[in-house]
Amino acid sequence: MRLRAWFFRQLYPPAWTGAGLSPLNSVILTIVLLSIVAAIVQSEPVVRSALPGVFTILTLVFAVLFTIEYIIRLWAMAEDQRFRGFAGRIRYAVTLASLLDLAAMAGLWIDLLLGIPGVHGVLLRLARALRVISLTRHSAIATAYRLLWNAVQDRAMELLLSLMLAIAVLIVSATALFFAEGDAQPETFGSIPRAMWWAVATLTTVGYGDVYPITAVGKVFASICALTSIAIVAMPTGIMAAAFSDAFQGMRRSRRAETGRGGTDVAAPAKRLE
């Protein structure tokens, strides 16, 4: 079917051979972003009470558009050999991408049926927009997304080790403050889980000031924990900075190779960015 093939090329980013998003996907992405903006605005009670009918109509419009787009996408995906026939449609319907679309659409209808502000599912709609962008070819945003993903993958082991170290320091800090401050402040340091709040706030260098030690021993432990938190925060920051630097250098070598200005040792970075 020509019409189905056209929708498939328009709706499925890898099937689009042009630069950036297809025209239809650009419209859909705009609608998704507008629905997110509307949800953010109507979360303010003053604005929602001033224009109650407007946001209800907007939620209905977005819900209808999402539903139509979901049905057309489900129909058009039959152009892919993997999703032909009834079994193929079911196979596509249970993919993560399709379930994400369905959940974003269902959130709007649930808000309408319950008569509540259409703010539920905002994160799902945002994830859906990012998914479409990430699959787009020859897009600056898609390239940035792939660079971020490659950087995380390349440094997965180092990031995991830093996370394990952070958890270990968190437990040690909470335990130390439990023994030092438990008797003096049972409400806030009376157990290790209670002391965890202080440890998290301190190790992340937030330091809300709502919970703090009052004994001499507790203050000593707290000082050590606060100094340790600098290393805990700096470690993953340095890891990601090095990963981003390597990813950007690989991208530049790949571009120079494509234009014929670079050397020959560019196969690995270029392949990774594809």
C-alpha positions in Angstrom: 0.0 0.0 0.0 1.4 3.3 -1.0 -0.3 5.2 1.8 0.9 2.8 4.4 4.5 2.9 3.1 4.4 6.7 3.2 3.2 6.8 6.8 5.9 4.2 7.6 8.7 6.4 6.2 7.3 9.4 7.9 6.7 7.8 11.4 9.6 5.5 11.7 12.8 7.6 12.0 15.3 5.0 10.7 13.2 4.6 7.5 13.5 8.4 6.8 16.4 9.0 4.4 16.4 12.7 4.7 18.2 14.9 7.1 16.6 15.4 10.5 13.0 14.5 11.3 10.5 13.8 8.7 7.8 16.5 8.2 5.1 14.3 9.9 7.4 13.4 12.8 8.3 17.1 13.2 4.6 17.9 13.6 4.1 15.1 16.1 7.1 16.2 18.1 5.7 19.7 18.2 2.4 18.4 19.4 4.1 16.4 22.1 6.2 19.4 23.3 3.1 21.6 23.3 1.3 19.0 25.5 4.2 19.1 27.9 4.1 22.9 28.0 0.3 22.9 28.6 0.7 20.3 31.4 3.5 22.4 33.1 1.4 25.6 32.9 -1.8 24.0 34.2 0.0 22.6 37.2 -0.2 26.1 38.6 -3.5 26.3 40.5 -4.0 30.0 39.8 -3.7 29.6 36.0 -5.8 26.4 36.0 -8.6 28.0 38.0 -8.6 31.0 35.7 -8.9 29.0 32.5 -10.4 25.6 33.5 -12.2 25.0 30.2 -9.3 25.8 28.0 -7.0 23.2 29.5 -9.8 20.6 29.4 -10.2 21.2 25.7 -6.5 21.1 25.2 -6.2 17.8 27.0 -9.0 16.3 24.9 -7.3 17.6 21.7 -4.0 16.1 22.7 -5.6 12.8 23.7 -7.4 12.5 20.4 -4.3 13.4 18.3 -2.2 10.9 20.3 -4.8 8.2 19.8 -5.0 8.8 16.0 -1.2 8.8 15.7 -0.9 5.6 17.7 -3.4 3.7 15.6 -1.8 4.9 12.3 1.7 4.0 13.6 0.4 0.5 14.6 -1.1 0.1 11.1 2.0 1.5 9.2 4.5 -0.7 11.1 3.3 -3.6 9.0 5.7 -2.3 6.3 8.4 -3.8 8.5 8.7 -7.6 7.9 8.9 -8.2 11.7 5.5 -6.7 12.3 3.3 -8.0 9.5 0.0 -9.8 10.2 -1.9 -9.9 13.4 0.9 -11.6 15.3 3.3 -9.0 14.0 1.1 -6.1 15.2 0.9 -7.7 18.7 4.7 -8.1 18.6 5.1 -4.4 17.9 2.4 -3.4 20.4 4.4 -4.9 23.2 7.7 -3.3 22.3 9.0 -0.7 24.7 8.5 2.1 22.2 4.9 1.2 21.6 4.1 0.7 25.3 5.6 4.2 25.9 3.3 5.7 23.3 0.3 3.8 24.7 1.1 4.9 28.3 1.5 8.6 27.3 -1.8 8.4 25.4 -3.6 6.6 28.2 -2.5 9.1 30.8 -4.4 11.9 29.0 -7.6 9.9 28.7 -7.4 8.9 32.4 -7.0 12.6 33.3 -10.1 13.4 31.2 -12.2 10.6 32.6 -11.3 11.5 36.2 -11.7 15.2 35.6 -8.3 16.1 36.9 -5.6 18.3 35.4 -3.8 16.7 32.4 -0.4 16.7 34.1 0.0 13.0 34.6 2.3 11.2 32.1 4.4 14.4 31.5 7.6 12.4 32.0 6.3 9.7 29.6 5.6 12.3 27.0 9.1 13.8 27.5 10.6 10.3 27.2 8.6 9.8 24.0 9.9 13.0 22.5 13.5 12.1 23.4 13.0 8.7 21.9 12.0 10.1 18.5 14.9 12.6 18.6 17.4 9.9 19.5 16.4 7.8 16.4 16.7 10.7 14.0 19.6 10.6 11.6 21.9 13.6 10.9 20.5 15.7 13.7 22.6 17.7 16.2 20.4 16.6 19.1 20.5 13.0 18.0 24.3 13.2 17.7 24.5 14.7 21.2 22.3 11.9 22.5 24.5 9.2 21.0 27.6 10.9 22.3 26.1 10.9 25.8 25.1 7.3 25.5 28.5 6.3 24.1 30.3 8.1 27.0 28.2 6.3 29.6 28.8 3.0 27.9 32.5 3.5 27.6 32.9 4.4 31.3 30.2 2.0 32.7 32.7 0.1 34.9 34.3 3.2 36.3 30.9 4.8 37.1 29.8 1.5 38.7 32.9 1.5 40.9 32.3 5.1 42.0 28.7 4.3 42.8 29.7 1.3 44.9 32.2 3.5 46.7 29.6 6.2 47.3 27.1 3.6 48.8 29.9 2.2 51.0 30.8 5.7 52.3 27.1 6.5 52.8 26.5 3.4 55.0 29.7 4.0 57.0 28.7 7.7 57.6 25.2 6.9 58.6 26.4 4.1 61.0 29.1 6.4 62.5 26.5 9.1 63.2 24.1 6.6 64.6 26.6 5.5 67.3 27.8 9.1 67.9 24.4 10.9 67.9 21.8 8.2 68.5 21.4 8.8 72.2 21.6 12.6 71.9 19.1 12.9 69.0 17.0 9.8 68.7 14.5 11.4 66.4 17.0 12.1 63.7 19.9 9.7 64.4 18.1 7.0 66.4 18.7 4.4 63.7 20.9 3.9 60.7 18.0 4.5 58.2 17.2 7.8 60.0 20.8 8.8 59.9 20.8 8.1 56.1 19.0 11.3 55.4 21.8 13.3 57.0 24.4 11.2 55.2 22.8 11.7 51.8 22.4 15.4 52.3 26.0 15.7 53.4 27.7 13.5 50.8 25.9 15.2 48.0 27.2 18.5 49.4 23.6 19.8 49.7 23.6 20.2 53.5 20.1 21.4 54.2 20.9 22.1 57.8 17.7 20.5 59.1 19.7 17.7 60.7 23.2 18.1 62.1 25.3 16.6 64.9 25.6 18.3 68.3 28.1 16.1 70.1 31.9 16.5 69.8 32.4 13.0 68.4 29.5 13.5 66.0 31.0 16.7 64.7 34.3 15.0 64.1 32.7 12.2 62.1 30.6 14.8 60.3 33.7 16.8 59.3 35.3 13.7 57.9 32.2 12.8 56.0 31.9 16.3 54.6 35.5 16.2 53.3 35.0 12.8 51.9 31.9 14.0 50.0 34.2 16.2 47.8 35.9 13.2 46.4 32.6 11.3 46.1 31.2 14.0 43.9 34.4 14.8 42.0 35.0 11.1 41.0 32.1 10.6 38.6 32.4 14.1 37.4 36.0 13.5 36.3 35.1 10.2 34.7 32.3 11.7 32.6 34.4 14.7 31.6 37.1 12.3 30.3 34.5 10.2 28.5 32.9 13.3 26.8 36.4 14.5 25.7 37.1 11.1 24.2 33.7 11.0 22.5 34.1 14.5 21.0 37.6 13.7 19.7 36.3 10.5 18.1 33.5 12.5 16.4 35.9 15.0 15.1 38.2 12.4 13.7 35.3 10.7 12.1 34.1 13.9 10.4 37.7 14.7 9.2 37.9 11.2 7.7 34.5 11.6 5.9 35.7 14.9 4.3 39.1 13.3 3.4 41.1 15.6 5.7 42.0 13.2 8.4 44.2 10.2 8.9 43.4 6.5 8.6 43.0 5.5 12.3 39.4 6.5 12.6 37.4 3.3 12.0 36.6 2.6 15.6 35.2 6.0 16.6 33.3 6.3 13.3 31.7 3.0 13.8 30.8 3.7 17.3 28.9 6.9 16.4 26.8 5.3 13.6 
